[in-house]
Amino acid sequence: MEERRRQKKVSSLIKEVLSQLIIDTIQDSYESSLITITRIEITKDLKIAHIYLSLFGTEHKEQILDVLNERMGYFRKYIASHTNLKYNPMLIFSYDPILSYKEKIDTLLDQLKKDEKSS
């Protein structure tokens, strides 16, 4: 149970630091886009952090993910200098698939409602 609490604390700290850094460095380059960290999953040993993002208002989703992964070294150094963590985790950026699942479910539910009304 202690490990889970520690994982939550570390992921919350990383999310706070990284969110502002992404706004300052990446989002300014893609002004019409909105980049949000939806969640961070960190391994029990605190050495790998999977960062899930939602990207709105842009057609450059893959390009933004590539830029984030290219700048991972810079982000790790920034996190290390702004936090007091024993381990500086490897960062893995990816698009959050939960959002697309939610959209599919909403679409299906809307279609069911329409089918019920027409029956």
VEXVEXPA-134782 format. One record per atom (N, C-alpha, C): residue in three letters; residue number from 1; atom name; x, y, z. Coordinates in nm, 2 decimals, decimal comma, m for minus. Example, Ala and Ser with C-alpha at 12.3 -4.5 7.8 and 13.67 -1.06 7.14 Angstrom:
2
+-----+-----+------+--------+--------+--------+
: res :   n : atom :      u :      v :      w :
+-----+-----+------+--------+--------+--------+
: ALA :   1 :    N :   1,32 :  m0,57 :   0,78 :
: ALA :   1 :   CA :   1,23 :  m0,45 :   0,78 :
: ALA :   1 :    C :   1,32 :  m0,33 :   0,78 :
: SER :   2 :    N :   1,28 :  m0,22 :   0,71 :
: SER :   2 :   CA :   1,37 :  m0,11 :   0,71 :
: SER :   2 :    C :   1,29 :   0,00 :   0,79 :
+-----+-----+------+--------+--------+--------+
This chain:
119
+-----+-----+------+--------+--------+--------+
: res :   n : atom :      u :      v :      w :
+-----+-----+------+--------+--------+--------+
: MET :   1 :    N :   0,08 :  m0,12 :   0,00 :
: MET :   1 :   CA :   0,00 :   0,00 :   0,00 :
: MET :   1 :    C :   0,09 :   0,13 :   0,00 :
: GLU :   2 :    N :   0,20 :   0,12 :   0,07 :
: GLU :   2 :   CA :   0,29 :   0,24 :   0,07 :
: GLU :   2 :    C :   0,34 :   0,27 :  m0,07 :
: GLU :   3 :    N :   0,37 :   0,16 :  m0,15 :
: GLU :   3 :   CA :   0,42 :   0,19 :  m0,28 :
: GLU :   3 :    C :   0,32 :   0,26 :  m0,37 :
: ARG :   4 :    N :   0,19 :   0,22 :  m0,36 :
: ARG :   4 :   CA :   0,09 :   0,29 :  m0,43 :
: ARG :   4 :    C :   0,08 :   0,44 :  m0,40 :
: ARG :   5 :    N :   0,09 :   0,47 :  m0,27 :
: ARG :   5 :   CA :   0,08 :   0,61 :  m0,23 :
: ARG :   5 :    C :   0,20 :   0,68 :  m0,28 :
: ARG :   6 :    N :   0,31 :   0,62 :  m0,28 :
: ARG :   6 :   CA :   0,44 :   0,69 :  m0,33 :
: ARG :   6 :    C :   0,43 :   0,71 :  m0,48 :
: GLN :   7 :    N :   0,37 :   0,61 :  m0,55 :
: GLN :   7 :   CA :   0,36 :   0,62 :  m0,70 :
: GLN :   7 :    C :   0,26 :   0,74 :  m0,73 :
: LYS :   8 :    N :   0,15 :   0,75 :  m0,65 :
: LYS :   8 :   CA :   0,06 :   0,86 :  m0,68 :
: LYS :   8 :    C :   0,12 :   0,99 :  m0,65 :
: LYS :   9 :    N :   0,20 :   1,00 :  m0,54 :
: LYS :   9 :   CA :   0,27 :   1,13 :  m0,51 :
: LYS :   9 :    C :   0,37 :   1,17 :  m0,62 :
: VAL :  10 :    N :   0,45 :   1,07 :  m0,67 :
: VAL :  10 :   CA :   0,55 :   1,10 :  m0,77 :
: VAL :  10 :    C :   0,48 :   1,14 :  m0,90 :
: SER :  11 :    N :   0,38 :   1,06 :  m0,94 :
: SER :  11 :   CA :   0,31 :   1,09 :  m1,06 :
: SER :  11 :    C :   0,24 :   1,23 :  m1,06 :
: SER :  12 :    N :   0,19 :   1,27 :  m0,94 :
: SER :  12 :   CA :   0,12 :   1,40 :  m0,93 :
: SER :  12 :    C :   0,23 :   1,51 :  m0,94 :
: LEU :  13 :    N :   0,34 :   1,49 :  m0,88 :
: LEU :  13 :   CA :   0,45 :   1,59 :  m0,88 :
: LEU :  13 :    C :   0,50 :   1,60 :  m1,03 :
: ILE :  14 :    N :   0,52 :   1,49 :  m1,10 :
: ILE :  14 :   CA :   0,57 :   1,50 :  m1,24 :
: ILE :  14 :    C :   0,46 :   1,57 :  m1,32 :
: LYS :  15 :    N :   0,34 :   1,54 :  m1,30 :
: LYS :  15 :   CA :   0,23 :   1,60 :  m1,38 :
: LYS :  15 :    C :   0,23 :   1,75 :  m1,36 :
: GLU :  16 :    N :   0,24 :   1,79 :  m1,24 :
: GLU :  16 :   CA :   0,24 :   1,94 :  m1,21 :
: GLU :  16 :    C :   0,36 :   2,01 :  m1,28 :
: VAL :  17 :    N :   0,48 :   1,95 :  m1,27 :
: VAL :  17 :   CA :   0,60 :   2,02 :  m1,33 :
: VAL :  17 :    C :   0,59 :   2,01 :  m1,48 :
: LEU :  18 :    N :   0,56 :   1,89 :  m1,53 :
: LEU :  18 :   CA :   0,56 :   1,87 :  m1,68 :
: LEU :  18 :    C :   0,44 :   1,94 :  m1,75 :
: SER :  19 :    N :   0,33 :   1,96 :  m1,68 :
: SER :  19 :   CA :   0,22 :   2,03 :  m1,75 :
: SER :  19 :    C :   0,26 :   2,18 :  m1,78 :
: GLN :  20 :    N :   0,32 :   2,24 :  m1,69 :
: GLN :  20 :   CA :   0,36 :   2,38 :  m1,71 :
: GLN :  20 :    C :   0,47 :   2,39 :  m1,82 :
: LEU :  21 :    N :   0,56 :   2,29 :  m1,81 :
: LEU :  21 :   CA :   0,67 :   2,29 :  m1,91 :
: LEU :  21 :    C :   0,62 :   2,26 :  m2,05 :
: ILE :  22 :    N :   0,52 :   2,18 :  m2,07 :
: ILE :  22 :   CA :   0,47 :   2,15 :  m2,20 :
: ILE :  22 :    C :   0,40 :   2,28 :  m2,25 :
: ILE :  23 :    N :   0,32 :   2,34 :  m2,16 :
: ILE :  23 :   CA :   0,26 :   2,47 :  m2,21 :
: ILE :  23 :    C :   0,36 :   2,57 :  m2,25 :
: ASP :  24 :    N :   0,47 :   2,58 :  m2,18 :
: ASP :  24 :   CA :   0,57 :   2,68 :  m2,21 :
: ASP :  24 :    C :   0,65 :   2,65 :  m2,34 :
: THR :  25 :    N :   0,68 :   2,52 :  m2,36 :
: THR :  25 :   CA :   0,77 :   2,48 :  m2,47 :
: THR :  25 :    C :   0,70 :   2,43 :  m2,59 :
: ILE :  26 :    N :   0,60 :   2,35 :  m2,58 :
: ILE :  26 :   CA :   0,54 :   2,28 :  m2,69 :
: ILE :  26 :    C :   0,41 :   2,35 :  m2,74 :
: GLN :  27 :    N :   0,32 :   2,38 :  m2,65 :
: GLN :  27 :   CA :   0,19 :   2,43 :  m2,69 :
: GLN :  27 :    C :   0,21 :   2,57 :  m2,76 :
: ASP :  28 :    N :   0,31 :   2,65 :  m2,72 :
: ASP :  28 :   CA :   0,33 :   2,77 :  m2,79 :
: ASP :  28 :    C :   0,36 :   2,76 :  m2,94 :
: SER :  29 :    N :   0,42 :   2,65 :  m2,97 :
: SER :  29 :   CA :   0,46 :   2,62 :  m3,11 :
: SER :  29 :    C :   0,33 :   2,58 :  m3,19 :
: TYR :  30 :    N :   0,24 :   2,52 :  m3,13 :
: TYR :  30 :   CA :   0,11 :   2,48 :  m3,19 :
: TYR :  30 :    C :   0,00 :   2,55 :  m3,12 :
: GLU :  31 :    N :  m0,01 :   2,68 :  m3,16 :
: GLU :  31 :   CA :  m0,10 :   2,77 :  m3,09 :
: GLU :  31 :    C :  m0,25 :   2,73 :  m3,09 :
: SER :  32 :    N :  m0,30 :   2,67 :  m3,20 :
: SER :  32 :   CA :  m0,44 :   2,63 :  m3,20 :
: SER :  32 :    C :  m0,47 :   2,50 :  m3,13 :
: SER :  33 :    N :  m0,36 :   2,44 :  m3,07 :
: SER :  33 :   CA :  m0,39 :   2,31 :  m3,01 :
: SER :  33 :    C :  m0,39 :   2,32 :  m2,86 :
: LEU :  34 :    N :  m0,46 :   2,22 :  m2,80 :
: LEU :  34 :   CA :  m0,47 :   2,21 :  m2,66 :
: LEU :  34 :    C :  m0,41 :   2,08 :  m2,62 :
: ILE :  35 :    N :  m0,30 :   2,08 :  m2,54 :
: ILE :  35 :   CA :  m0,23 :   1,96 :  m2,50 :
: ILE :  35 :    C :  m0,25 :   1,94 :  m2,35 :
: THR :  36 :    N :  m0,31 :   1,83 :  m2,31 :
: THR :  36 :   CA :  m0,34 :   1,80 :  m2,17 :
: THR :  36 :    C :  m0,28 :   1,67 :  m2,12 :
: ILE :  37 :    N :  m0,22 :   1,67 :  m2,01 :
: ILE :  37 :   CA :  m0,18 :   1,54 :  m1,95 :
: ILE :  37 :    C :  m0,30 :   1,48 :  m1,88 :
: THR :  38 :    N :  m0,36 :   1,37 :  m1,93 :
: THR :  38 :   CA :  m0,48 :   1,31 :  m1,87 :
: THR :  38 :    C :  m0,44 :   1,23 :  m1,75 :
: ARG :  39 :    N :  m0,33 :   1,15 :  m1,76 :
: ARG :  39 :   CA :  m0,29 :   1,07 :  m1,64 :
: ARG :  39 :    C :  m0,15 :   1,03 :  m1,66 :
: ILE :  40 :    N :  m0,09 :   0,99 :  m1,55 :
: ILE :  40 :   CA :   0,05 :   0,93 :  m1,55 :
: ILE :  40 :    C :   0,05 :   0,80 :  m1,48 :
: GLU :  41 :    N :   0,10 :   0,70 :  m1,54 :
: GLU :  41 :   CA :   0,12 :   0,57 :  m1,47 :
: GLU :  41 :    C :   0,27 :   0,55 :  m1,45 :
: ILE :  42 :    N :   0,31 :   0,52 :  m1,33 :
: ILE :  42 :   CA :   0,45 :   0,51 :  m1,30 :
: ILE :  42 :    C :   0,47 :   0,37 :  m1,24 :
: THR :  43 :    N :   0,58 :   0,31 :  m1,28 :
: THR :  43 :   CA :   0,61 :   0,17 :  m1,24 :
: THR :  43 :    C :   0,64 :   0,17 :  m1,09 :
: LYS :  44 :    N :   0,63 :   0,05 :  m1,03 :
: LYS :  44 :   CA :   0,65 :   0,04 :  m0,88 :
: LYS :  44 :    C :   0,79 :   0,08 :  m0,84 :
: ASP :  45 :    N :   0,89 :   0,06 :  m0,93 :
: ASP :  45 :   CA :   1,03 :   0,11 :  m0,89 :
: ASP :  45 :    C :   1,05 :   0,25 :  m0,92 :
: LEU :  46 :    N :   0,95 :   0,32 :  m0,97 :
: LEU :  46 :   CA :   0,95 :   0,47 :  m1,00 :
: LEU :  46 :    C :   1,05 :   0,51 :  m1,11 :
: LYS :  47 :    N :   1,09 :   0,41 :  m1,19 :
: LYS :  47 :   CA :   1,19 :   0,44 :  m1,29 :
: LYS :  47 :    C :   1,13 :   0,47 :  m1,43 :
: ILE :  48 :    N :   1,01 :   0,43 :  m1,46 :
: ILE :  48 :   CA :   0,94 :   0,46 :  m1,59 :
: ILE :  48 :    C :   0,81 :   0,52 :  m1,56 :
: ALA :  49 :    N :   0,78 :   0,63 :  m1,63 :
: ALA :  49 :   CA :   0,66 :   0,70 :  m1,62 :
: ALA :  49 :    C :   0,59 :   0,71 :  m1,76 :
: HIS :  50 :    N :   0,47 :   0,65 :  m1,77 :
: HIS :  50 :   CA :   0,39 :   0,65 :  m1,89 :
: HIS :  50 :    C :   0,30 :   0,78 :  m1,88 :
: ILE :  51 :    N :   0,32 :   0,87 :  m1,97 :
: ILE :  51 :   CA :   0,25 :   0,99 :  m1,97 :
: ILE :  51 :    C :   0,14 :   0,99 :  m2,08 :
: TYR :  52 :    N :   0,02 :   1,00 :  m2,05 :
: TYR :  52 :   CA :  m0,09 :   0,99 :  m2,14 :
: TYR :  52 :    C :  m0,15 :   1,13 :  m2,17 :
: LEU :  53 :    N :  m0,16 :   1,16 :  m2,29 :
: LEU :  53 :   CA :  m0,20 :   1,30 :  m2,33 :
: LEU :  53 :    C :  m0,33 :   1,30 :  m2,41 :
: SER :  54 :    N :  m0,40 :   1,41 :  m2,40 :
: SER :  54 :   CA :  m0,51 :   1,44 :  m2,49 :
: SER :  54 :    C :  m0,47 :   1,56 :  m2,57 :
: LEU :  55 :    N :  m0,50 :   1,55 :  m2,70 :
: LEU :  55 :   CA :  m0,46 :   1,65 :  m2,80 :
: LEU :  55 :    C :  m0,58 :   1,70 :  m2,87 :
: PHE :  56 :    N :  m0,62 :   1,82 :  m2,85 :
: PHE :  56 :   CA :  m0,74 :   1,88 :  m2,92 :
: PHE :  56 :    C :  m0,70 :   1,99 :  m3,01 :
: GLY :  57 :    N :  m0,78 :   2,01 :  m3,11 :
: GLY :  57 :   CA :  m0,77 :   2,13 :  m3,20 :
: GLY :  57 :    C :  m0,65 :   2,12 :  m3,29 :
: THR :  58 :    N :  m0,60 :   2,01 :  m3,32 :
: THR :  58 :   CA :  m0,48 :   2,00 :  m3,41 :
: THR :  58 :    C :  m0,49 :   1,87 :  m3,49 :
: GLU :  59 :    N :  m0,43 :   1,89 :  m3,61 :
: GLU :  59 :   CA :  m0,41 :   1,77 :  m3,70 :
: GLU :  59 :    C :  m0,27 :   1,71 :  m3,69 :
: HIS :  60 :    N :  m0,19 :   1,77 :  m3,60 :
: HIS :  60 :   CA :  m0,05 :   1,73 :  m3,59 :
: HIS :  60 :    C :  m0,03 :   1,64 :  m3,47 :
: LYS :  61 :    N :  m0,12 :   1,55 :  m3,44 :
: LYS :  61 :   CA :  m0,11 :   1,47 :  m3,32 :
: LYS :  61 :    C :   0,02 :   1,39 :  m3,32 :
: GLU :  62 :    N :   0,05 :   1,32 :  m3,43 :
: GLU :  62 :   CA :   0,17 :   1,24 :  m3,43 :
: GLU :  62 :    C :   0,30 :   1,32 :  m3,42 :
: GLN :  63 :    N :   0,29 :   1,44 :  m3,49 :
: GLN :  63 :   CA :   0,41 :   1,53 :  m3,49 :
: GLN :  63 :    C :   0,43 :   1,58 :  m3,34 :
: ILE :  64 :    N :   0,33 :   1,61 :  m3,27 :
: ILE :  64 :   CA :   0,35 :   1,66 :  m3,13 :
: ILE :  64 :    C :   0,40 :   1,55 :  m3,05 :
: LEU :  65 :    N :   0,35 :   1,43 :  m3,06 :
: LEU :  65 :   CA :   0,41 :   1,32 :  m2,98 :
: LEU :  65 :    C :   0,55 :   1,29 :  m3,02 :
: ASP :  66 :    N :   0,59 :   1,30 :  m3,15 :
: ASP :  66 :   CA :   0,73 :   1,29 :  m3,19 :
: ASP :  66 :    C :   0,82 :   1,40 :  m3,12 :
: VAL :  67 :    N :   0,77 :   1,52 :  m3,12 :
: VAL :  67 :   CA :   0,85 :   1,63 :  m3,06 :
: VAL :  67 :    C :   0,87 :   1,61 :  m2,91 :
: LEU :  68 :    N :   0,76 :   1,56 :  m2,84 :
: LEU :  68 :   CA :   0,77 :   1,53 :  m2,70 :
: LEU :  68 :    C :   0,87 :   1,42 :  m2,67 :
: ASN :  69 :    N :   0,87 :   1,32 :  m2,75 :
: ASN :  69 :   CA :   0,96 :   1,21 :  m2,73 :
: ASN :  69 :    C :   1,10 :   1,25 :  m2,76 :
: GLU :  70 :    N :   1,12 :   1,34 :  m2,86 :
: GLU :  70 :   CA :   1,25 :   1,39 :  m2,89 :
: GLU :  70 :    C :   1,31 :   1,47 :  m2,78 :
: ARG :  71 :    N :   1,23 :   1,55 :  m2,71 :
: ARG :  71 :   CA :   1,27 :   1,64 :  m2,61 :
: ARG :  71 :    C :   1,27 :   1,57 :  m2,47 :
: MET :  72 :    N :   1,25 :   1,44 :  m2,46 :
: MET :  72 :   CA :   1,24 :   1,37 :  m2,34 :
: MET :  72 :    C :   1,36 :   1,40 :  m2,25 :
: GLY :  73 :    N :   1,48 :   1,40 :  m2,30 :
: GLY :  73 :   CA :   1,60 :   1,43 :  m2,22 :
: GLY :  73 :    C :   1,59 :   1,56 :  m2,15 :
: TYR :  74 :    N :   1,55 :   1,66 :  m2,23 :
: TYR :  74 :   CA :   1,53 :   1,79 :  m2,17 :
: TYR :  74 :    C :   1,43 :   1,79 :  m2,06 :
: PHE :  75 :    N :   1,32 :   1,73 :  m2,08 :
: PHE :  75 :   CA :   1,21 :   1,72 :  m1,98 :
: PHE :  75 :    C :   1,26 :   1,65 :  m1,86 :
: ARG :  76 :    N :   1,34 :   1,54 :  m1,87 :
: ARG :  76 :   CA :   1,39 :   1,47 :  m1,76 :
: ARG :  76 :    C :   1,49 :   1,56 :  m1,67 :
: LYS :  77 :    N :   1,57 :   1,63 :  m1,74 :
: LYS :  77 :   CA :   1,66 :   1,72 :  m1,67 :
: LYS :  77 :    C :   1,58 :   1,83 :  m1,60 :
: TYR :  78 :    N :   1,48 :   1,88 :  m1,66 :
: TYR :  78 :   CA :   1,40 :   1,98 :  m1,60 :
: TYR :  78 :    C :   1,33 :   1,93 :  m1,47 :
: ILE :  79 :    N :   1,27 :   1,81 :  m1,48 :
: ILE :  79 :   CA :   1,21 :   1,74 :  m1,37 :
: ILE :  79 :    C :   1,31 :   1,72 :  m1,26 :
: ALA :  80 :    N :   1,43 :   1,67 :  m1,29 :
: ALA :  80 :   CA :   1,53 :   1,65 :  m1,19 :
: ALA :  80 :    C :   1,57 :   1,78 :  m1,12 :
: SER :  81 :    N :   1,58 :   1,89 :  m1,19 :
: SER :  81 :   CA :   1,62 :   2,01 :  m1,13 :
: SER :  81 :    C :   1,51 :   2,08 :  m1,05 :
: HIS :  82 :    N :   1,38 :   2,04 :  m1,07 :
: HIS :  82 :   CA :   1,27 :   2,11 :  m1,00 :
: HIS :  82 :    C :   1,20 :   2,02 :  m0,90 :
: THR :  83 :    N :   1,25 :   1,90 :  m0,88 :
: THR :  83 :   CA :   1,19 :   1,81 :  m0,78 :
: THR :  83 :    C :   1,31 :   1,75 :  m0,70 :
: ASN :  84 :    N :   1,27 :   1,68 :  m0,60 :
: ASN :  84 :   CA :   1,37 :   1,61 :  m0,51 :
: ASN :  84 :    C :   1,34 :   1,46 :  m0,51 :
: LEU :  85 :    N :   1,35 :   1,40 :  m0,63 :
: LEU :  85 :   CA :   1,32 :   1,26 :  m0,64 :
: LEU :  85 :    C :   1,45 :   1,18 :  m0,64 :
: LYS :  86 :    N :   1,44 :   1,06 :  m0,58 :
: LYS :  86 :   CA :   1,55 :   0,97 :  m0,57 :
: LYS :  86 :    C :   1,59 :   0,92 :  m0,71 :
: TYR :  87 :    N :   1,48 :   0,89 :  m0,79 :
: TYR :  87 :   CA :   1,50 :   0,84 :  m0,93 :
: TYR :  87 :    C :   1,43 :   0,94 :  m1,02 :
: ASN :  88 :    N :   1,50 :   0,96 :  m1,13 :
: ASN :  88 :   CA :   1,44 :   1,05 :  m1,24 :
: ASN :  88 :    C :   1,39 :   0,95 :  m1,34 :
: PRO :  89 :    N :   1,26 :   0,94 :  m1,35 :
: PRO :  89 :   CA :   1,20 :   0,83 :  m1,44 :
: PRO :  89 :    C :   1,22 :   0,86 :  m1,59 :
: MET :  90 :    N :   1,23 :   0,75 :  m1,66 :
: MET :  90 :   CA :   1,22 :   0,75 :  m1,81 :
: MET :  90 :    C :   1,08 :   0,80 :  m1,84 :
: LEU :  91 :    N :   1,06 :   0,89 :  m1,94 :
: LEU :  91 :   CA :   0,93 :   0,93 :  m1,98 :
: LEU :  91 :    C :   0,89 :   0,87 :  m2,11 :
: ILE :  92 :    N :   0,77 :   0,82 :  m2,11 :
: ILE :  92 :   CA :   0,71 :   0,77 :  m2,24 :
: ILE :  92 :    C :   0,58 :   0,84 :  m2,26 :
: PHE :  93 :    N :   0,58 :   0,91 :  m2,37 :
: PHE :  93 :   CA :   0,46 :   0,99 :  m2,41 :
: PHE :  93 :    C :   0,37 :   0,91 :  m2,51 :
: SER :  94 :    N :   0,24 :   0,91 :  m2,48 :
: SER :  94 :   CA :   0,15 :   0,85 :  m2,58 :
: SER :  94 :    C :   0,01 :   0,91 :  m2,57 :
: TYR :  95 :    N :  m0,06 :   0,90 :  m2,68 :
: TYR :  95 :   CA :  m0,20 :   0,95 :  m2,68 :
: TYR :  95 :    C :  m0,28 :   0,86 :  m2,59 :
: ASP :  96 :    N :  m0,37 :   0,92 :  m2,52 :
: ASP :  96 :   CA :  m0,46 :   0,85 :  m2,42 :
: ASP :  96 :    C :  m0,57 :   0,78 :  m2,50 :
: PRO :  97 :    N :  m0,57 :   0,65 :  m2,51 :
: PRO :  97 :   CA :  m0,68 :   0,58 :  m2,58 :
: PRO :  97 :    C :  m0,81 :   0,58 :  m2,52 :
: ILE :  98 :    N :  m0,82 :   0,61 :  m2,39 :
: ILE :  98 :   CA :  m0,95 :   0,61 :  m2,32 :
: ILE :  98 :    C :  m1,04 :   0,72 :  m2,38 :
: LEU :  99 :    N :  m0,99 :   0,83 :  m2,42 :
: LEU :  99 :   CA :  m1,07 :   0,93 :  m2,48 :
: LEU :  99 :    C :  m1,14 :   0,88 :  m2,61 :
: SER : 100 :    N :  m1,07 :   0,81 :  m2,69 :
: SER : 100 :   CA :  m1,14 :   0,76 :  m2,82 :
: SER : 100 :    C :  m1,24 :   0,65 :  m2,78 :
: TYR : 101 :    N :  m1,22 :   0,57 :  m2,68 :
: TYR : 101 :   CA :  m1,32 :   0,48 :  m2,63 :
: TYR : 101 :    C :  m1,44 :   0,55 :  m2,58 :
: LYS : 102 :    N :  m1,42 :   0,65 :  m2,51 :
: LYS : 102 :   CA :  m1,54 :   0,73 :  m2,46 :
: LYS : 102 :    C :  m1,62 :   0,78 :  m2,57 :
: GLU : 103 :    N :  m1,55 :   0,84 :  m2,67 :
: GLU : 103 :   CA :  m1,63 :   0,89 :  m2,79 :
: GLU : 103 :    C :  m1,71 :   0,78 :  m2,86 :
: LYS : 104 :    N :  m1,65 :   0,66 :  m2,87 :
: LYS : 104 :   CA :  m1,72 :   0,55 :  m2,94 :
: LYS : 104 :    C :  m1,84 :   0,51 :  m2,86 :
: ILE : 105 :    N :  m1,82 :   0,50 :  m2,73 :
: ILE : 105 :   CA :  m1,93 :   0,46 :  m2,64 :
: ILE : 105 :    C :  m2,05 :   0,57 :  m2,65 :
: ASP : 106 :    N :  m2,01 :   0,70 :  m2,64 :
: ASP : 106 :   CA :  m2,11 :   0,80 :  m2,65 :
: ASP : 106 :    C :  m2,18 :   0,80 :  m2,79 :
: THR : 107 :    N :  m2,11 :   0,77 :  m2,89 :
: THR : 107 :   CA :  m2,18 :   0,76 :  m3,03 :
: THR : 107 :    C :  m2,27 :   0,64 :  m3,03 :
: LEU : 108 :    N :  m2,23 :   0,53 :  m2,97 :
: LEU : 108 :   CA :  m2,32 :   0,41 :  m2,97 :
: LEU : 108 :    C :  m2,44 :   0,44 :  m2,88 :
: LEU : 109 :    N :  m2,43 :   0,50 :  m2,77 :
: LEU : 109 :   CA :  m2,54 :   0,53 :  m2,68 :
: LEU : 109 :    C :  m2,64 :   0,63 :  m2,75 :
: ASP : 110 :    N :  m2,58 :   0,73 :  m2,82 :
: ASP : 110 :   CA :  m2,67 :   0,82 :  m2,90 :
: ASP : 110 :    C :  m2,75 :   0,75 :  m3,01 :
: GLN : 111 :    N :  m2,68 :   0,65 :  m3,07 :
: GLN : 111 :   CA :  m2,75 :   0,58 :  m3,18 :
: GLN : 111 :    C :  m2,86 :   0,49 :  m3,12 :
: LEU : 112 :    N :  m2,83 :   0,43 :  m3,00 :
: LEU : 112 :   CA :  m2,93 :   0,35 :  m2,94 :
: LEU : 112 :    C :  m3,06 :   0,43 :  m2,90 :
: LYS : 113 :    N :  m3,03 :   0,55 :  m2,85 :
: LYS : 113 :   CA :  m3,14 :   0,64 :  m2,81 :
: LYS : 113 :    C :  m3,23 :   0,68 :  m2,94 :
: LYS : 114 :    N :  m3,16 :   0,70 :  m3,05 :
: LYS : 114 :   CA :  m3,23 :   0,74 :  m3,17 :
: LYS : 114 :    C :  m3,31 :   0,62 :  m3,22 :
: ASP : 115 :    N :  m3,25 :   0,50 :  m3,21 :
: ASP : 115 :   CA :  m3,32 :   0,37 :  m3,25 :
: ASP : 115 :    C :  m3,44 :   0,35 :  m3,16 :
: GLU : 116 :    N :  m3,43 :   0,37 :  m3,04 :
: GLU : 116 :   CA :  m3,55 :   0,35 :  m2,94 :
: GLU : 116 :    C :  m3,66 :   0,45 :  m2,97 :
: LYS : 117 :    N :  m3,63 :   0,57 :  m3,01 :
: LYS : 117 :   CA :  m3,73 :   0,68 :  m3,04 :
: LYS : 117 :    C :  m3,80 :   0,64 :  m3,17 :
: SER : 118 :    N :  m3,73 :   0,59 :  m3,26 :
: SER : 118 :   CA :  m3,79 :   0,56 :  m3,39 :
: SER : 118 :    C :  m3,87 :   0,43 :  m3,39 :
: SER : 119 :    N :  m3,85 :   0,35 :  m3,29 :
: SER : 119 :   CA :  m3,92 :   0,22 :  m3,28 :
: SER : 119 :    C :  m4,06 :   0,23 :  m3,22 :
+-----+-----+------+--------+--------+--------+
